[in-house]
Amino acid sequence: MLKYPHHLPRALRQTAAAWRRWLAGLALVGGLGLPTAVSGQTQPGGAADSPTLRKVRDTGVIVLGHRLSSVPFSYLDAKLKPVGYSMDLCWRVVDQVRKRLDMPDLEVKLIAVTSATRMPLVANGTVDLECGVTTNTAERQRNQSFSITTFLAESRLLSRREEGVRTLDDLRGKPVVSTIATTSIQYLHHVNQSRKLDMKILVGLDDTDAFRHVQTGRAVAFAMDDVLLRSLLAGSPQSAEYVISDEAYSVEPYAIGLPRDDAPFKALVDGVLTDLYRRGEIFTIYQRWFQSPVPPKGLNLQQPMSEAFKRVIAKPTDSPDPAHYR
């Protein structure tokens, strides 16, 4: 096997790696008889079978989409570095891609995404792994793929205690807000029409903006996934003034967003996650982000793992059907 010392400058190491890939290609075309270890990325399950892995191999770059403020899943720490539960899972995938392609110096490009841009950027091939807070739905699967489920949330209502909001019926004829391009705002529009609630539905650019609508009185309630609502309240000095509804309106299976029609790449990602589940390492990662103080403010959601997600860990699934998790 052609090797190169790791003390060489990065540019030289990348050049050496490029030569190795070129020689592997010659082995296929001209029968040079190079060892399997060199040409492994062209075998079934390697880059040759995966459009995403081929692109990563040819460009030397894998692209991760991250959120700016979705604590504790994907957000910026004090050094403006993307961190979080979803980021930890994606970094494990990156490690496996490096091994699969034999590219220890594989470059990772980080791109900030929002609720509105995350799925288009995956669908058009800009982002290889979307590491955020995205729900896997059958409708979204028309444009992209998803890993096995990595978290389960439920949609609820956040409101001021003084408003007395407990159910959607309490919002009849009132303004309610949710975040753009989310399943929660889709649900609001659906239930508003089907139950003729005459709600005025407002749109926040992100979760913080939507919460601000409630803080300033422009909206009576904020409909969103419960874990994200708890995260917002954990960082608010006036958290005692707000309440999250006991009633949940939907189950939200979160997953890593992936390019569509790339079964080998999805198998690689799912294999990494399944291995974390099987070995129990997922419990340590979960405790770090949901039951411990997290940077930069030391917020602790103190959120135990749900029984529904424990069942996913025991029997991994990529089902978009909420009923599958009840």
N, C-alpha and C positions, 0 to 999 in steps of 0.2 A: 504494500500500500504506500502510495506517495504521501509523505508527511512533511510538516514544516514546523519549525520551533515557534513556540508562542511568544518568545521575546522579540520576534521581528516586529517592525512597525505595522500598524493595522493595514495600511495600504498594500504592503507586500504580502501579508497573510491573505487578504482578499484576492490578490492576484493569483497566489498559489492555489487558493480554493477554486478560482475560476478555471485554472489549468486542469485541475482534477476533474471538474465537471466536463470539460472539453474532451479529455482523454477517455472518460467514461462513454461519451457519445461515439468516439472512434471505435471503442471496443464493440459497440453494437453494430456499427456499419461495416467495419473492416475486419472484425474478428481478431482483435489484438490479444484476446485471451486474458484481459485484466481480471484480477480477483473479484469475486462477487461483492466483497465489501466496498469496492470502488463504484461498481455499477448498480448498487442496490436500489438507488432512487428510481431506476427505470423498470424495476420489477413490479408485479401486481401489488397494489397497496402503497406504492411509492408515488413519486411526483408524476410519473407518466400517466397514472390513472386519475389524477386529480387536477382539474384546471387551476384551483387555488394554489396547490403546492407547486405546480409548474411555474406559476407566476412568481411565487415567493422565491423559488430556486433561481429563476432567470434574472430577477431584479435584485436579489439579495436583501429584500426588505419584506417584513410582514407588518401590516397596518392594523392597529387596535383603535377602536372608537371608544371614547370614555366620556363620562358626564362631568360637569363642573361642580355640581352641588347636591348630588343624590346620596347623602350620607345614610347608611354606612356602606353603600354598594359601590359607588364610583364617584369620586370627588377630589378636589385639590387640597393637599395639606398645606402647612405653613410655607413650605418651599415651592409651592405650586406644582407639586408632583402628583399625578393621578394615583390614588390609593383606594382601597376598599375591598369588600368581600368579592365582588365580581371581578375586580382587577386581580386579586390573588388567584382566582380560578383561571383567568386568562393567561397569567404568567406561567402557570403550570402547563398550559397548552403550548405556549411558546417554547418552553424547555423541550417538550416532546417533538415539536416541529424541527428544532435544531438537531436533535438526535436522528430523526427520520431522514433528514436531508444531509446529514453529516456536515452541518454548517454552524460550528460553534460561534462564529462571529456574525451570525445573522443579525441584521439591523432591525430594530423595532421602531416604527414610526407611530407616534401617538397623535390622534386627531380628536379634538373636542366635538361632540355631537349633542344635539338637543332632541327633545321629543319629536320635533318636526323634521329633523334632518337625519336621524339615526337610521331609519329603514331605507330611505332612498339611497343613502351612501353604501349600505350593504348591497342593495339590489343592483346598483350600477357598478359594483366591483371596486369601489374606492376603499372600503373597509372590509378587512378579512374576518375580524372578530369584533362583534359589538358587545362591549363589556359594561353593561349598564343595568337598567331596571325595565326590561322589555318583556311584556306578556306574550307568550306563544298562543296565537289564535289561528283557527282554520283559515280565516280571511287573510291574515298576514302571510300564511304559508304559500299563497299564490305568487308572492314576489320574493320570498326569501325562505331560508331554512332555519331551524333552531336545534340547539343541543337538547340533551335530556334536561328535565326540569332541575333548576338550581335553587329555587326558593318558591314558597307559596305565600301569597298575600291575599287579603280580602279587601274589597272596596267598602268604605264607610264614609260618614259625614263628620266633618269638623265644624264646630260653630261656637259662638259665645254662649256660656252657660245661661246668661240672662235671656237669650232668645227662646229657650225651651224647645230646641229642635231635637227630635228623637227619631223621626222617620221621614221618608220622602213626602208623605202627606202633609207634614208640617211646613213644607216649602211651597205649598199651593199658592200661585200668584206672586211668589217672591223671587228675588234675584239669587242665583246660586252659581258658583264658579267651579271650573276644573281646568286642568292643564291641556294645552293644545296637543292634538294628535295622540291622545291617550284613550285607552278602553273606557276609562271613567267618563269622559265627555261624550263618547259614543253612547254609553249606557244612559246618560242623562237625557240626550236627545230622544232616544228610543222610549224611555219611560214617560217622558213629558208628553209625547204624542199619543202613546198607547193608553195612558191613564188620564189624559186631558188635564194635566196639572197647571197649565198656563204659567210655568216657571219662566223667568227671564234668565237664559243661560249665558254666562259671561266666560271669556276665555283668558287664561293666564299664559304668559309666554313660557314660564317654567313654574315649578312648584312654589318657589319663594314668591314669585309675582302673584300667583293665585292666592296664597295665604294672605298676602298684603291686601287683597280685596276684602277679606273678612276683617282684618285688623282695622281697616279704615271705614268699614261700614258699607262699602259698595256692594257686598254680597252677604247674605245671611249665613251661608254655609259653603264649605269647600268639599267637593266629592273627590276622593282619591284613595289609593291603597293605604291600608292602615299603618303599615310599617313606615311609610314615608310621612304620614301625618304625625306619627309619634316622634320621628326624627326632627321634624319642624318644631314641635312643642318642646322637645328636650333642649333646643337651642334658644327658646324664647324666655325672657325674664318674666313675662306675664302668662306663663303656661297654665297657671291655676284658673285663669279667666276663661279657659276654653274646655270643651268636652268633645270626645269622639263617641259617636253613636255605638250602642251595643249591637244594633242590628247591622249585619253585613249584607251586601247586595250582590256580590259576585266573588268567585274564586279566581285568582290571578296567578297562573303558573309562569314564573319568570324563567328565562333561559338565555343562553348566549346566542346572539344573532349571527347567522352564517350565510354564505352565498348559497343560492338555490342550485339544485341539480348537481351537487358535488358530494355524492355518497361517500367516497373514500375520505374526504376531509372531515365530514360529519362523523364518520366512524372513528377517526383519530381523536377528535374532540370528545366524543362520547366515551371513548376508551379511557381517556385521562380522568374524566369525571367519575366514571364507574369505579375506577381503581381507587380514587380518593374515598368514595363511599364504602367500598369493600374493606379497605384497610382501616376505616374509622377516622382517617385524618380530617374528614370534613367536619367532625365535631369540634376539633381544635380550631379550625379556621372559623367556624360559626361562633364559637365562644369569644374569639378575638374581636369580632366585629359587632356582635349583638349582645354580649353579656360582660363586656369590659369597657373601660374608658378608651375612646378612640381619639386620635389626633385630629385637628390641632387644639381643640377646646376641652378634651377629656370627657366628652359626652358619653353616657352609658345608657343604652336603650333598655337594658335589663329585660330583654325579651327572650323567654325560653323557646326552644325549638318546638314547633307544633307537632302534634301526633301525625298530622297528614304528611308533613315533610319527612318525618321519620319513616313512614311507609314508603315514600319515594326512595329514600336511601337504601332501604331493604330490598326494594324492587324497582330499580330505575325505569323511568318512562319519559317519553317525549310527547305524551298526549296533550292536545290543546283543549280537550273537553273538560270543562270545570266539574262535570258530574263524576269524572274519573277519580277525583281527589276527595270527594265527600264521603 
